[in-house]
Amino acid sequence: MADTLDGAAVADRLRALPAWTRDGAEISREVRAPSFLAGIDLVGAVARAAEDADHHPDIDIRWRTVRFALTTHSAGGLTARDFDLAAVIDRLAGEHGAE
């Protein structure tokens, strides 16, 4: 099981991911894809990365807006795994033209 990060470590990691916000034991980000299909393609790319990392975000799709939320349920809070996957999601969002 991964160790949860304390408040200072979470704040430090969030500085490197300015599009993400914290709500309790979760970080989240919304992106707007250039089209519905581009959003779906982004979700597919994130799903593949999540499978590779064995760490899965909550994903909500509303037309061109896609919301990603991360927490490490097995640890009961935020861990480095959440921030590592958030950085991958940021990269993939950029590759898919999502802002």
Secondary structure, 3 states (H helix, E strand, C coil): CCCCCCHHHHHHHHHCCCCCEEECCEEEEEEECCCHHHHHHHHHHHHHHHHHHCCCCEEEEECCEEEEEECECCCCECCHHHHHHHHHHHHHHHHCCCC
